[in-house]
Amino acid sequence: MNTKVILGYLLICVYFLSSCQRKPTASRDVTSSPKEINVDSLMRLSLVENNKYLTFDTLKFLIPGDLNIDSSHVYSGIYEIKGNSFKRHKSLIFNNHVFLTTSEDLGKGIRAYLYGFDIRSKSLIKDSTFNRKFLYSSAGIFIVDRKTNRIFSVDKPEWYDAKEENIIPASISYIRGDYFENLKNVYKVGDEIPTDTSLVSFFYKSIAASSKDVLPLPNDWWKADK
């Protein structure tokens, strides 16, 4: 057989073999994927032999017995930043952490709790400032920003004695190890909890720290005669 013909057949075989090779499939490890995952549809709360568990598909976390987490209290209190708007979640997974919000109504409006779990160690993230096993929001709002890895907890309007006016307090936190660490506290003057675009603006101005409308708030601001 002619040498050129043989070489032609060989080239054709190589082409088909290379085209049939599959590329490696993307990992299902949600801890490393930057893409949005609809974890609300995967979330399950279960009770096994008096132990409560939080599961997301193959991820499973033991819930400490002293935490009031059950399906009746789960709440869409996570506000994920999407440009100039939000997408609300009951739970969220990103950067090797799982987040879940619950709420309760004591007759004065919704207040919410944000729980965080480390996917690698399966440990619960604690609030280092108040020595609690959650972050707290009296307004039921936790803004989560994937880009800055910041958590913005908004509270309902409170009276600020030192300024003699109603303010909307908020705090910015980040995760370091097994703890929520407080980065700073801020406030804006107001009588109503911000919503929609005003809430987005409050968040961005707080992160930028360059607005006359959003000011630093001392840790002991709630004490009288300060």
C-alpha positions in Angstrom: 0.0 0.0 0.0 1.2 3.5 -0.8 3.0 5.2 2.1 1.0 8.4 1.7 -2.3 6.4 1.9 -1.1 4.7 5.1 -0.2 8.0 6.6 -3.6 9.4 5.6 -5.4 6.5 7.4 -3.2 7.0 10.5 -4.0 10.7 10.6 -7.8 10.0 10.4 -7.6 7.4 13.2 -5.7 9.9 15.4 -8.3 12.6 14.7 -11.2 10.3 15.7 -9.5 9.0 18.8 -8.7 12.5 20.0 -12.2 13.7 19.3 -13.7 10.8 21.3 -11.8 11.6 24.4 -14.0 13.1 27.1 -12.9 16.1 29.0 -12.9 15.6 32.8 -16.3 16.4 34.3 -16.6 19.3 36.6 -16.4 18.5 40.3 -19.6 18.3 42.3 -17.8 19.8 45.3 -19.9 22.8 46.1 -17.1 24.2 48.2 -15.0 25.2 45.2 -17.7 26.1 42.7 -18.2 29.8 42.3 -21.5 29.2 40.5 -24.8 29.9 42.3 -26.4 26.8 43.7 -30.1 26.5 44.6 -29.4 25.1 48.0 -32.9 25.9 49.3 -34.2 23.0 47.2 -31.5 20.7 48.6 -31.9 21.7 52.2 -33.3 19.2 54.7 -33.7 19.2 58.4 -34.1 15.8 60.1 -34.2 14.2 63.5 -32.3 10.9 64.0 -32.2 9.3 67.4 -32.8 12.7 69.1 -30.0 14.3 67.0 -30.9 17.1 64.6 -29.2 17.3 61.3 -29.0 19.9 58.5 -28.3 18.3 55.1 -27.7 19.5 51.6 -27.5 16.6 49.2 -24.3 14.8 50.4 -23.3 17.5 53.0 -24.5 16.7 56.5 -24.1 18.8 59.7 -25.0 18.0 63.3 -27.0 20.8 64.9 -26.2 21.5 68.5 -29.1 20.6 70.8 -29.4 24.0 72.3 -30.1 25.7 68.9 -33.7 26.4 68.0 -33.5 25.2 64.4 -36.4 23.4 62.8 -38.4 23.6 59.7 -41.1 25.9 61.2 -38.5 28.6 62.0 -36.5 28.5 58.7 -36.7 32.0 57.1 -35.6 33.7 53.9 -33.4 36.2 55.7 -30.3 36.0 53.5 -30.2 38.8 51.0 -27.6 38.0 48.3 -26.3 41.0 46.5 -27.0 40.9 42.7 -25.7 44.1 41.3 -28.3 46.7 42.4 -30.8 44.2 43.7 -31.1 41.2 46.0 -32.0 37.5 45.8 -33.4 36.2 49.0 -32.5 32.8 50.4 -33.2 30.6 53.4 -29.8 29.0 53.0 -26.7 29.7 51.0 -23.4 27.9 50.2 -20.2 29.7 49.2 -16.5 29.8 50.2 -16.6 26.5 52.1 -19.4 27.7 54.3 -23.1 26.9 54.6 -25.5 29.6 55.9 -29.0 29.1 57.2 -31.5 31.7 58.7 -34.3 31.2 61.2 -36.7 33.7 62.6 -39.2 34.3 65.4 -41.9 36.9 65.9 -42.3 38.1 69.5 -45.1 40.5 68.5 -42.8 43.4 67.6 -41.8 42.2 64.2 -39.5 39.6 62.8 -36.0 39.1 64.2 -33.7 36.6 62.6 -30.6 34.5 63.3 -27.9 33.5 60.8 -26.1 30.2 61.4 -22.9 29.3 59.7 -21.2 25.9 59.3 -17.7 25.3 58.0 -17.9 22.6 55.3 -14.4 21.2 55.9 -14.5 20.9 59.6 -18.3 20.6 60.0 -18.0 23.0 62.9 -20.5 25.8 63.8 -19.3 29.4 63.3 -19.6 31.5 66.5 -19.9 35.2 67.0 -16.7 36.3 68.7 -18.2 39.7 69.8 -21.2 38.4 71.8 -20.0 34.8 72.3 -23.1 33.5 70.5 -23.6 30.6 68.0 -25.2 32.9 65.4 -25.4 36.4 64.1 -28.5 38.4 65.1 -30.7 40.9 63.2 -33.6 42.6 64.8 -34.8 43.6 61.3 -34.5 40.1 59.9 -32.0 41.1 57.3 -28.5 39.6 56.5 -26.9 40.9 53.3 -24.3 38.5 51.9 -21.8 39.7 49.3 -19.8 37.0 47.6 -17.3 39.6 46.1 -16.2 41.0 49.4 -17.1 38.0 51.7 -18.9 40.4 54.0 -22.1 39.9 56.0 -24.2 42.9 56.7 -26.6 42.6 59.6 -29.3 45.2 59.7 -31.3 46.1 62.9 -34.6 47.9 63.3 -34.6 51.6 64.0 -33.5 52.6 67.6 -33.3 55.8 69.5 -29.7 57.1 69.7 -29.4 59.2 72.9 -26.1 60.8 72.0 -27.5 62.2 68.8 -31.1 62.5 69.9 -32.5 60.9 66.8 -33.7 57.6 65.5 -31.1 55.6 63.7 -30.8 52.3 61.8 -27.9 50.4 63.2 -26.0 47.8 61.2 -22.8 45.7 61.5 -20.4 44.3 59.0 -18.8 40.9 59.7 -16.5 38.4 58.1 -15.4 34.9 58.9 -12.0 34.1 60.3 -11.5 30.4 61.3 -14.5 29.3 63.4 -15.7 32.8 64.2 -17.8 35.7 62.8 -15.5 38.7 63.4 -17.0 42.2 63.6 -15.3 44.5 61.1 -17.3 47.6 62.1 -20.6 49.0 63.2 -22.4 51.8 61.2 -25.7 53.6 61.2 -27.9 55.9 59.1 -30.5 58.3 60.4 -34.0 56.9 59.8 -37.4 55.7 61.2 -38.0 52.8 58.9 -36.1 49.7 57.9 -34.6 50.3 54.3 -36.0 48.2 51.5 -35.2 47.5 47.9 -32.8 50.2 46.4 -32.5 52.1 49.7 -31.2 48.9 51.3 -28.8 48.3 48.5 -27.5 51.8 48.8 -27.1 51.4 52.6 -25.0 48.3 52.1 -22.7 49.8 49.4 -22.2 53.0 51.4 -21.4 51.1 54.5 -18.8 49.0 52.7 -17.2 52.0 51.0 -17.1 54.0 54.2 -17.1 57.3 52.2 -20.6 58.5 52.6 -21.9 61.4 54.7 -25.2 59.4 55.2 -23.6 56.3 56.8 -21.5 56.9 59.9 -19.4 54.9 62.3 -21.3 53.6 65.3 -19.5 53.1 68.7 -19.8 49.6 70.3 -21.5 51.2 73.3 -23.8 53.5 71.4 -26.9 52.2 73.2 -25.7 53.4 76.6 -27.2 56.6 77.8 -25.1 59.8 78.3 -22.4 58.8 75.8 
